Structures are given as structure tokens and as C-alpha cells.
Amino acid sequence: MREFFSRHLALLTFLGAGVLFVLIHGGPQKYVKRRTEYRAVQKEIFERSERMTGKKRRISRLETNSFYSENEARRQLGLVRPGEIEFRFVERSDGRPEEMKVWSEEEEGKKD
């Protein structure tokens, strides 16, 4: 019977020392912190992956769809085909549109 208690006492002592070691070195707190950091990194990876997928789709569209690429060039660079008239609307500070101004290549030639 004495052997039984001495074995259990040794086991309990060993387990107690292990638990104490983990608690002293911040085991549970570090685990929770690492888990939170892991989830934040996983979320960022997912968001970047989604953005990259969208960019790949857009690149594919630009490469394969000439209508889309022309519209993007017109929108981003303000390109106009020869002979076309470009209309620009400018809003005043009160939100009402100003007088419409028209620009064309023909009018530009008349100014010279």
C-alpha cells in the first residue's frame, strides 16, 4: 500500500511541476495570443487572395475583350477617337451643373 501512495505521490508531483512550469511560462496566455495572431493572418491571406483573384480576372478581360480594354482606356486616360466630341460636366459647389462646355478637334483648329 505504501508503494501505491509513493508512486501516486511521485506522479502527482511530476504533474504538478509540469502544470506549474506551463503556468509560469505563460502557456495559456501565449496560446490564446498565438491563436488570435494566426486567425488575423489567415484573414489577411484570404482578403489578399480575393483581391488577387479579382485582379487576375480583370487582366484576363483586358487581354481578351477589346471593348472592355477600350472603355478602360477611355475612362482612365480620357482618350477620344478622332472625330468624336467629348462632353465634360462640371458641378458647382451648390451641386448644380455649370454651363455645358464642348470640346472638339474642329474647334481646336479654329482657335489657331
C-alpha positions, 0 to 999 in steps of 0.5 A: 500500500505504501508503494501505491501512495509513493508512486501516486505521490511521485506522479502527482508531483511530476504533474504538478511541476509540469502544470506549474512550469506551463503556468509560469511560462505563460502557456495559456496566455501565449496560446490564446495570443498565438491563436488570435495572431494566426486567425488575423493572418489567415484573414489577411491571406484570404482578403489578399487572395480575393483581391488577387483573384479579382485582379487576375480576372480583370487582366484576363478581360483586358487581354481578351475583350477589346471593348472592355480594354477600350472603355478602360482606356477611355475612362482612365486616360480620357482618350477620344477617337478622332472625330468624336466630341467629348462632353465634360460636366462640371458641378458647382459647389451648390451641386448644380451643373455649370454651363455645358462646355464642348470640346472638339478637334474642329474647334481646336483648329479654329482657335489657331 
